[in-house]
Amino acid sequence: MRNYWSSALNKITTAAFVAVTLSYHARAQSESFLYPVHPGQPGSLAGTMGELRTTHFHSGIDIRTNNMTGYPVVASKSGYISRASMGSSGYGNVLYITHPDGYTTLYAHLEKFLGAVAQHVLSEQYKLKSGEIDLFFQPGQFPVRQGELIALSGNSGSSGGPHVHFDIRDPDNYAVDPLKVGAFKEIADNLPPAPEKIALVTLDKNARINDKFGRFEFYGSKVGKGYAITTPILASGLIGVELLAKDKLAPQSPFYGGVNYLEMWVDSALVFSQAIDKIDLNETRAIYTLMDFRTMRTKGTRFYKLYIEDGNTLKFYDSSPSNGKIAVNPNKLSTVQIRMKDSRENTSVITFKLQPNPVTREVPTLEPLPATTDVAYEVIGNTLQVTARGAKEFASKATIYIRGTVTEAEPDYANTNRKVYLVDLRRGLPDSIVVNNKTVLPGLTATIPSGTEYKYYGDGMDLQFPLGALYDTAYLGTAHFLRAGSEVFTIGTRVIPLHKSITVSLQTNNTYLPNDRWAVYRISGKSYAFIGGEWINDRIQFTTRELGDFTLLRDVAPPTIRAISINNQTVRFKIRDELSGIASFQATINGQWLLMHYDSKIATIWSERPDKAPLKGTLELVVTDNAGNKSTFKQTIP
C-alpha cells in the first residue's frame, strides 16, 4: 500500500512540476524583450547594430550609462544564464541568458556579476587559478526571471568608455537588431541618417571620373529636405559608388550609429540594395569587403561600398537586383539617388548626376607633382598607376619591362604638369618601368589568387596562404633590406586585407641567438606590435593576419610594477612593459594563489578573495612580458 501511495504521490508531484514548467515556458515565450538598463525610463545609445567597426560589424546596441559604472543591469527576458566569461579584452565581463524561445541575450563590459552566478564564477577562478575564464551552464543551474538584477554595468574588456553592450541573438546564433526585435520605447529616435561624402571609384582601366582614374570624394550639401551634389560629375566606363554616412542617435548626442538600409537608384531604376537585418557572428571580418578597406586604413573613414565585389559573400543583398556597378550611359545625363534608412524607418536621400564624358588623353586640370617627387606609383585594383612629371612633348613614352619583354606605352592621360600611365597587372607584373629617364622598381613579386592555397618562396621569406586567406587577387610586393642596422621584411601592404592568417618563414642575414629574447614585430608607424615567432632550422616562423613591414627586435627590459595600494582589504598595482607587452602575471599570499583582475586600458591589476578574509602575510607578484622577462614584487602585509 505504501508503494502504491508513494508512486501516486510521485506521479502527482511530477505532473505538478511539468505543469509549472510548461506554464513558466509559456509565459517566458510570450514576454517581450525588456530594456536592460533602467527599463521604462528614457535611455540613450552610443552605438547600434550593424555599425562599421575596424575589424567587425557591431553586433548589438551600446547603452550609455552617463560615463559611470555601477548601473543595475536586469535580465531582458526570463530564461537561464547559459554562459559567463571574464577577460581583459573583447567583451570583458559578459553574461549570456538563453530564453525558452531559443533566443539569447548578451550583456557585456560589466563591472561585476551578481547573485549565485557571481559566487560560482569566483569559486571557479580560484579552482582553475585563472582570472580569464569562460564557463557554460545547464538550463536549471542559474535560472533568472525577466527584470531580475543580474549585474552592474562597467567598462571591462575593450570598452572605449563605461556602457552596456547588449545583443539579441536568434536560435541560429545570428545577431539581430535589438531596436527592431525589441522595439524599445526608452530610445526615442526621429533623426534620419545624414551623408557626409560620396566617393566614386573607377572599376576598370578604361573608366574615368572627371577625366581621371582612381577614387575621388565629393561633399554633399543640404538641399530642401534632402542632400545633393549640385554640380554634375563627369564620368565614363564602369564605376562604383561609396557612401560615408552616419545616423545621429539623439539631437544633443555626440554619438552616431551605422546606416543598415541603403538603396541606390539610377534614373529611377533600383540597382543596389543593402539590408543589415542580422549578422553572422562567424563572418564579421568580411566587413572588409563591404567597406573601403584602403580608405579605412589610410584615412580612418569607413565608406559603405554600394557595389558588390567578387569576394563579398555577405547575405545583405538578397533584394539587390544587381551588383550595383554602374556602366555610365554615354548618351545622357544620369541621375543617381541614394536612400538611407535607419532601424526606426527614418529616411533621407542624397542625389547627384553623372555627366557622360568621352575618355580623353589631354586633361588640363592635372596638378603638378610635389617638388620632391619625380615619379610615383601605386596599385589600384588590377592596375598599376604610374605618375611622372609632365614634359614639353605630350606623348613621351614609358618603357615597361615584364620578364624580358619590352614594350613602350604613351601616357593614358597627361598635361604639362604630369603624365599618368595605367598598367594592367593581369597581363604580368612589371620588373621595372623607365619614364623621364627615371627607373621605377614597383617591387611586385607575385600574383596571389584568392580562390586557392598558394605558396611563395623568395626574398628571404616563404609565405603560405591557406584557402580563403584573401578576399580578392593580391599583387604582392616583397622586399628584404636593412634599416638603421635592423633587418626589415616587407610582405605586401597594410591596405591588403586578410580573411585568414598566413604562415611566414623568414631567412635572416644577421645572426640572432634563438633563446636570447629576439622576436618578430610588425612595424606600425613609429611603434612596434609584438608577433613572436618560433626558430626552426635557423629560420623564424610566425603567423599574421595583417600584412606590412616586419622586423626582429630584442627585448631585455623587464616589466615595471608600481604599487598603488596595499592593505588588508585589497592590493592594487600598475604594470607596464615598453616593448613586447604583458604576457602574464601571478600573485600569491603566503604561497596561496590570489586572484588579480586586469584592466589593460589603464594598466591596472587588483585583487579579490572569495572568502573576504583579510590579506596578511607575504605578498608576491610576478609579472612576465612576451619576451620572457620577469619582474617580482614582494612585501609583507601586517
N, C-alpha and C positions, 0 to 999 in steps of 0.2 A: 504494500500500500504506500509505504514511504517513497519507494522508487517511482510509483505512478504520479504522486503529487509533486515530487521533485521534478520529474520530467515535464509535467504540465506547467509548473511554475517557470521552468526554463523556457518553455515554448512561449508563454505569455511575455516573459522578460525580453526574449529575443524579438518577438513581434513588436513590442513597445519600442525597443531600441531601433528596429528597422523603420518603424513609423516616424519616430523622432528624426532619424537621419534623413528620411525622404522629405519630411517637412522642411528640415533645415536646408537641404539642397534645393528644393523648390523655391524657398524664399530667397536664397542666395542667388539663384539663377535669374530671378525677377528683379534683383537690385540694379539700379542704375549706378554708374561709376560716381563716386563721391570725390570732390576736390580734396586732395590730401593735406593741405595746409590751411587751417582756419576755414573750413567749409562754411559756405553761406555768407562769408564776408568778402568784400571786394579784394581781388588779388591782381597781381601784375607779373609779367613774364620777362625773362631775359633771353629767351631762345625758343624756337619752335621746331617741330618735327620736319625733317627733310632739309633743314638748313645746311648749306655747304660749309663743312669744316675742312681743315688742311688735308686730312687723310681719310675722312669718312663722312657719311651723311649723319646729321644729328638725329638720333632715334626717338627722341621724346620732347617734352617741354621742360624748360628751366624755370622753376618757380622762384621768384625773388623773395628774399627774407630781410629786406632793408639793410643789407650788408652786415647782418648779425647772425650768429649761430644760436642754437638752443630753441628754435621754434618747434612746437609739437607737430609731429607727423603721424597721421592716422591712416588706417587701412581703407583703401578706396572701396573695396567690396569684401564680403565675408569669404573665407577660404582658409588656407593654411600656409604658414611660412615654409616654402619649399627649398629655399637656399639662402645662405648668409655668407658674405665674403668681407674680408678686411684686408686692405693693402695700401701701399703708399703711392700708387699710380692708378690711372684709369678711373673707375667709379669710386675708388676709395672704399669706404664702408657702405655696403649695399645690402638691401633685403629684397627678396623676391616672394611675392604671395601668389599662389596658384588658386584659382577660383573654380567652383563646380562647373561652370560653363566652358572650361578649358582655357580661358584667358589667364594671363599672368600680368601682374603689375610689378613694377620695379621702382625702388626708392633709393637714390644714390647720393653720394657725397655727405653721408650722415656723420654727425658728431659721435653719437653713441646709440646702441640698441637698448631697448627697454624690455622688462619682463623676463620670462623664463628663458627665452632665446638668448638674451644677453648673458645670463649666467652660464648657459651651456657653451656658448662660443668662448667665453673667457676660460672655462674649465678645459676645453679642447685645446686652446692655445698653450696652456701650461702642460697638458698631456703630450702634445706634439712638439713643445718647445719652439714655437714659431709664432711670430706676430702676424705674418702673412698667412691667411687661412681661407679656405673655400669649402664650405660644408653644405651637404644636401640632406633634406629631411623627408620623412614619410608623412602621409596625409594626417594621421592622428597625433603627430608629435607636438606641433605648435599651432593649434587652431586659433583663428582670430575672427572677430566679428567686424562688420562694417562700422567704421568710426572709432574703432579701438586704437588707443595710443600705442604705437609700435617703436618709435624712435624720436630722437631730437635732431633737428637739421644741423648741418655743419659745413665744412669746407675741405673735406678729406679728398685724397686722391689727386687727380689732375684738374681739379676745380680751379677756375680763374677768380673765384670770389665766393662768399657764402651764398648758397642757394640749394634748392632740392631739385635734382634731376628726376623726372617722373616719366616712365614708359608704360604703355599698354601694348601687350603682345598677344596676338591671336593664337589659336590652338596649334597652328603650324610654325609658331615662333617667329612670325613676321611682326615687326614693329608697325603699329597703326597709329593714326593721328589722334591723340587724346582730345583735341579740340573738335573733332568730328564725331568720334565714338562717344566721348564723354559729354560733349555739348555744355561745358561748364559755364554757368551763368556768372560765376565770380570774375570771369575775364570779359571785359567789355572791349569790343574792337569794331569800330566803324571806319577805320582808315584803310584805303586801298594801297596796294604796293605802288612804289614810285621808281621809275627808271632813273639811273644816273648816267649811263653811257650805252651806246651801241657800238659794236665793233663789226667791221666787215672784213672777211678773210678770202683771199684768192685760193681756190681749191685745186687748181692745176696751173701748169707753167704758162698757159695762154690766157689766163684770166687777169683782169686789171680792175683796180679801184682808183678812181681819179688818175688814170693813166699809169699806175704803179702796181708792182707785185708785192704781196705781203699782207700784213694785218694792220688795219687803221681804225682808230677810235674816234667817235663823234659824240658830242654832248647834245642832249635834247633840252627843250625848254617848255615851260608850261604854256599851253595854248588852249584857252577856254577851259573845259572840264578835263581835257587830256593833255598829252605831251606830243611834241613833234620836233623833227629836224627840218627846219624850214627851207633850207637850200637843197635842191636835188643833188644826189651823189652820182658822179659819173661811174659807170660800171660796164663790164663786158665779161663774157665767159661764165664759168661755173664759180659761184661764190657761196660762202656760208655767213650766217648772221649770228652774232653773240650778243648777250644782254647782261649788263650789270644792273641789278635791281634789288631793292630791299623793301621789306614790309615793316613799317614802323608799328610798334606794338601798342603804343598809347601816346596821346598828344604831347605830354611833357617828358616822355621816357627817352633816354639816350640809347635804348636797345632796339635792335631790328631782328626780324625773322627772315626766313627764306621765302621764296616765291615758288610754290609747288605746282601751280597750274599755269601753263603757258600755251598760247596758240599763236601761230603766225599765218597770216593770210597774204596772198599776193594777188592783187587785182580781184579781190572778193572771193578767191578760191583758197580753201584751207590747205596748207602744205605741210604743217607741222603741229603736233600736239604732244604735250608732256603733262602727265598727272602722277605726282608722287603721293599715292594714297597709302602705300605700305612699303616697308623696306626689308629686303632680305638681309638679315644680320650677318650672313656668311659672305656677302658680296659688297660690303660697304666701300671697300677700297676701289671698286670700279667707278667711284666718283671721278677718278682721273679721266674717264672717257666722256663724262657729262660736262665737266668744266674745262676751261682752257688752262691746261697744266703749266705750260710755259709762262703764261702771264701771271699765274698764281706764284710761281717760283721767282720770277724776276721783279714783279711789281707788288705782289701781295694781294692783288684783287682777284675776286672769284667770279668770272663771267660764266653764265649758262650758255652752252652751245645749243643753238636752235637748229641743229642738224645732227644726224646720227652717223657716226663714223663706223668703219668696219669692225673695230674692236669693241664696240659698245653693245653689250648683251643685256643691258638693264631692261626691266619689264615696265617701263614708264610710258611706253609709246604705242600701246595697243590701239589707240584711237587715231594714231597719226597716219594719214593717207600716203605719206611718202617719207623719204629720209630727210626732208627739209632743205636739201641743197638746191639753190636757185640757179637755173640757167637763165641768164638775163635775156629778156626779149630784145632783139636788136632793132625792132621796128617801132617800138612805142615806149612812152614813159610809163613805168610800172609803179603802183602804189603798194607799199608793204606796211602791214598793220600788225602789231604785236599786242596781244591781250594778256594781261596779268591778273591773276585771281588768287586770293588767299583762302585759308580754311573756312572763313566766315562769309565767303562769297563776295567780299569787297573787290571791285574790279576797276582797273584803269587800262588805258590804251596809249601806245605811242605809235606815231605814223611817220614814215619817211618815203621819199620817192627815189627810184633808180632811173637815171637818165642814160639810155644806151649811148655808147661812145666807142667807135672803132678803135682797135689797137693801133697805136702809133709809136714809131721809134724815136720821134723827137718830142721831148717833154720839157717845155720851158720852165716848169715850176720846180725842178730838182735843185736842192740846195747844195752848197759846197760841202765837201768833206771837212772834218776838223783839221786844223793846220798840222797836227802831228800824225795824221793818217794818210798814207798813200793808197793802200789797198785794204779793204775789209771783206770778210766773208762770214756767212752763217748758213746752217741747214734749216730750211723751212719746208716741212713735209717731205716730199720726194725730190726737192730741188735745192741745189747749192747756189746761193745768190752771192755773186762776187761784185763788189762795188769799187771802182777806181776813180782817180781824178780825171776830169774831163781833159780833152785835148783840142787843139785847133781843128784837126781833122775829125769829123764826126765819126767816121767808120773805122777808127783804129781797132784792129783786131786783137783778140786774145788767142794765145796758143795753149791748147789743152792736151796734156799727156795722160793717156789711160793705158797702162800695161803695154808700153811700147808703141801704141798707136798715137799719132799726132794729128790733131785737127785744129783748124782755125775758125774762130767764131767772131762775128761782129756783135756789137752791143745789142741787147734786146730793146733797150731804150736808153736815151742819153741826152745831155745838153753840154754846154761848155763847162759846167761845174762838175759833173760826174757822169760815169758810164756804168751801166748795170748789165751784167751777164748772168743768164739763168741756165744752169747745167742740170739736165735730167739725170739724177743719180741711179735711176732704174736701168740706165744704159751702161753703167760702170762707174767706179769710183776714181776720180782724177788723182793721179800721183802728184801732179803739180800743174799750175796754171801760170803762164807768163803774160803780164799785161803792163804796159808802160815801162818795159824793161825791168819790172819787178817780178820776182818769182814767189808765188803763193803755194805753200805746202799745207793743204787742208788737213792732213793727218788722219784721213778716213781710212781705216784698215779693214773693215768688214761690214757686210750687209747681213744683219741678223734677222731672219724671218720670225714672225710672231706665232706661226701655227705649228711649230715643231721644236724638238730639242736641238740644241746647237752647241758645238764646242769650238772654241777659238784658241789658237796657240800662237804666241809671238810676243815681241816687245817685252820680254822678261816676265810674261804673265800667261797663265792658262785660265780660260773662263768657261764655265759650264752653265748654259741657260736651260733650265728644265722646260718641259712643255707648259705653256701658259704663263711664262715669265713676262712676256711682252704683250702689250695691247695692240701694237702695230709694228710694222717693219722699222728697225732701228739701223741708222747709218752710224756705225761706232767708230769714234776716234780714240786711239790709244797712244800712249807715249810713256817713256821711262827716262827720267833725267834727274840731274842734281840741282837743288836749290838751297843755297847757303849751306852746302855740305850735307844736306839731307836728301835721301832718295825720294822722289815723287813718282807715283804711278797714276797716270790719267786713264780712267776707264769711262768713256763716254762723258756725258754732262748731266748736271742735276735736272735739266729740263726734259730728260727722257724718263718717263715713269716706269716703274717695275711693279708688276702684279704679284710676283713671287720672288723670293730671294735667289740670287745666283751664287755659285761657288767660285772663289778666286784663289789661285795658287800663284804666289809671287816668287820669282827668282831674283834675289838681291845681288848687287855688286859689292856693297860694303859688307864688312864682317860683323855679325851680331852673335853674341853668346845666347843660345836659346833659353837658358834659365836665368837670364840677367835682366828680367823685367822689361824686355823690349816687346812692343805690341803694335798692331796696326791701328791707325787713327784716320778718320775721314776729315779732310780739311774743310772747314766751314767758315769762310771769311778769314778772320783773324783768330779763330778758335779751333779747337780740335774735339771731335767726338770719338770716344773710345769704341773700338770694334773688337779688339782682342786678336785671336788667331792661334793656330797650333803649328809648331815646327815639325815638318815631315820631310826627311831626307834633304836637309839644307834649304828647304823652301818653307815659306809660311803660308798657311791656308786659312781662309775665313769665308764667311757668308755675308752678303749685304743685300739690302732691299732698296738701296739708293746708290746711284752712280755718281761719279765725280772724281776728285783728286784724293789720293790716299798716300800716307807716309808712315814710317816707322819711328816711334819715339820711345825713349826710356824714362820710366817714372821711378825714381828712387826716393821721393819725398813722401813720408807717411802722412796719413790724415791728421787733422788737428781736432782736439777735443777741448771744449771750453764749458766749464760748469756754470749753469745759470742758477740753480737752486738745489741744495742737498739738505734734506731734513727727514724726520721720522715718517712723514706722510708721503713724500714723493721725491724723486730725483729728476732733474731736467738738464739736458746738455745741448749745446750747439756742436754739430760735427760737420766738417768740410774736407774736401780733397780738391786740390787745384788742377789736376790733370786727368787722371784716369777715372775718377769718381768713386763714390762709396759703393762697395760691393756688399758688405755685411757688417753687423755689429752684434755683440752679445754682452749681456750684463748678468752678474751673479751677486747674490748677497749671502755671505758665509758659504760660498760654494754652490748655492742653490740658484737655479735659473730664474731670472727676473724678466718679466715681460716689459718690453720697451716699444711704445708706439712711435711712428716716424712720420713726419711731415717734411717731404723733400723740398717743398716750396720755401719753407723758412729754415731748412737745415736743422730741425729740432727733433730730439727724441725725449720721451718722458715715460715714467714707469706706471704700472698698475698691478696690484696684487689682488688675488681672488678672495682672500680672507680678511682684507683690510687691516691685517696685523701691522704694527709699526715696523719701520725699517731700522734695524740695529745690527751692528757688526761690520764686517769687511765688505765694502762695495768694490767691485771690479768691473770695468767696462773695457772691452777690446773692440776696436774699430779697424776694419780691413778695407783697403781700396782694391780696385780691379786689377792692379798690378801685383798685388800680394803684399804690399807694405802694411805694417800694423802699428797701431798706437794703443797704449794701455794707460788707463786712469785707475788709480787705487786711492781709497780713502776709508777711514773708519768712521762710522756713524755712531755716536754715543747713545 
